[in-house]
Amino acid sequence: MKLPTPPIPPALLPEPKRPGEGNGKVKPQDLAAEAGISAVGWIDERTSLSGAGRWLMFRKIPKGTNWFYTFGSASMFAFLSQAVTGVFLAMYYDPSPTRAYESTRYITDVAFLGEFVRGMHKWGSTVMVVLVFVHMARTFFFGAYKYPRELNWVIGVVLLILTMTMSFTGYLLPFDQRSYWATIVGVNINGTGPLVGPFLSDFLRGGAEFGATTLSRFYAIHMLLVPGALAAMIGAHLYLVAKLGTTAPPWVKAEPEAELTKETA
């Protein structure tokens, strides 16, 4: 009795021919597309990012979702805009008491597109604060802070505080008369807080009085400390949004299942 021939392993089978192969008509765009697919597959095989992407992007959206739900994405876009423009501004800015104002003036008057980038950063900070407030108002009035999203609400409050801190510390950096005296007033107001107020005021000033250390401290907080905390909190915020989903508007009521409302004989 003759035994059947064992099947050839898939790894030893010849690769399928590309479109046009064999007749000399392989198109360059076909080769480019195949190279791109192979590169994406090579990366995904080693990182398994496709599973995380599907988990993040393909999820259920409640009925009644509208444009009010875009304020969170708009706030994140404003943060990314601030981060990008801030990097370009940091290339020219000098956080020293004797050079800060002149470097700011150089950015505005001399640097290529400096006035445009600085304007985006300056007005973008106001836009980001407004968007975060509107996003939190939408969350509150839609009842999206209730179970099981309480932790996401707490993270949102932390994000609001960090956004205000970012705006406050960045206001001093031009180091002109307005920003100097306004920051002194703001730090003194912080010093009136209970228990931690005086310590917070001394920490921001870098001592008992405004000095050369104050500007560098504000710059470090504005460029390093707060952006890192913001990025971490935004990541946690987005994770919980993807995990828990979003809530339907309060005026949309759940429709009962027909099987549950059917009267039994």
Secondary structure, 3 states (H helix, E strand, C coil): CCCCCCCCCHHHCCCCCCCCCCCCCCCHHHHHHHHHHHHHHHHHHHHCHHHHHHHHHCCCCCCCCCHHHHHHHHHHHHHHHHHHHHHHHHCCCCCCCCCHHHHHHHHHHCCCCHHHHHHHHHHHHHHHHHHHHHHHHHHHHCCCCCCCCHHHHHHHHHHHHHHHHHHHHHHCCCCCHHHHHHHHHHHHHHHCCCCCHHHHHHHHHCCCCCCHHHHHHHHHHHHHHHHHHHHHHHHHHHHHHHHHCCCCCCCCCCCCCHHHHCCCC
